[in-house]
Amino acid sequence: QSIVIEPLLTDKLERVSGSFESVYGMIKSSWNKQNDQLIMNVTIPPNASSLIHVPLTLVSAESTRNTVNFDAQSISINASPLSPLTHEIIEQSETHVVLKVMPGEYTINVQSVKGVEYSNCVDTCVIIN
């Protein structure tokens, strides 16, 4: 079974958490913006794999522009730098990085980037399931 974790960061919220008791076990996901970084905590139950979408952009309710807030090069998972040698990177773009992970508990940290913006991305870059 594959679980998709795909948070949508917004300028209106500082943190979000949720959990769901699936037939495979407890699925947990949370994110918190603090001290110039994004911290995600994800728990994937046994007998399941997951695609984790690590967002790099912040969606603003007042604008059609999304701000690139986080640096893909600064991603770490459980205190280890993200690397194709140790992590399965499915996709990487300006807006997100998609990782395939096996059952377990993951803490994902991403450092912020200031002042970079791009336009025309609301319809094509943000996927809401």
N, C-alpha and C positions, 0 to 999 in steps of 0.2 A: 504494500500500500504506500502511495506517495502523498505526502502532506505538503501544501504550499503555504509558506509564511511570507506575506507580502504587505508590509506596513506602508501606509501613506502618511508621510510626515506633513504636518501643517504648522503654520506660524501661530495658530490659536491654541495649541496644546504643548505642554512641556513633557508629558509622560503618558503612556497608555499601557495597560496590562490586561491580559485575558487568558482564560484557560477553558479547556473542553475535555470532557471524559469520553474518549472514543472507545471503540471495541478493542483497540490495541493498547489502550492505557491513556494516561493524562498527557495532553498536549498543552504546553504553556508558551506564551510569547509576551514579551514586554519590551518597550523602548523608553529611553529617557535621554533628553538633551540636557547636558550639564557641563560646565567648565570647558566650553569650546569642543565638546565631543558628543557623539552619539553612542549610547551604550544599549545594545540589544541583548536580551537573555531569552534563549529558546530551549525548550525541552521537547525532544522527540521520543515517543515511547518505543519499546521493543517491537520487532517485526515490521517496522515502517522506515521508510527513507523520507527525506524532505528536500524540497527546493526552498532555499532561503533567499529572498530578494533583499539585498542590503541597499536601502535607498541612499542616494547621494544628493537629492534635491529636496527642497522645502516648497510646498505648494502654498501659494498665497491666495486667500479668498478675494482680495481686492484687485488682483492683477492677473493679466494673461501671461505674465512672465514667471517662470520658476527660477529660483536662485540656486545655483550650485553651491551647496553649503559644506559638503564633505568630500574628502580626498580619498579616492580609491587606493592610492599608493600607501595610505596610512592604516588600512584595515588590518586588524589583528583578531585572531580567533583563539580563545582560551590562552591569551598572552603570547601567542606565536604569530609572527607576521604572516599575512596571506601570501601563499606561494603556490604556483602550479605544481610544484614538486610534492607538496604535502596536502593540498586542498583541491577538490574538483571544482574548477571554475567553469560553469556552463555558458555564461554570457557576461560581457562587460561593456558598458556604454557610459555616456556622460551622466545618465540619470540613475543607474543602478548597477550592482554586481549580483549575479545569481550564482549561488553555491549549492552543490549537492552534498548533503550530509547524511550520515547513518544515525541510528538511534543514539541518544546521549543528551548531555547538557552542554550548551554552548553560550559563551559570553563573547560578543562581537563588539569591538571598539573601533570607531572611526573618528579621526581628527577633523576639525572644521577647516574650511577655506573661506576667506573673506572676499566679498566684492566681485565675484564672477557671476555674470548673468547670461542667459540665453533666452531667445524668444521662440514663439511658434511651437511650443512643446506640450501645451495642455492636451491637445487632441491626440498627439502621436507618441508622447513619451510617458504619460502616466496611465497605468493600467489599474483599474479598480475591479476587483472580483466580487 
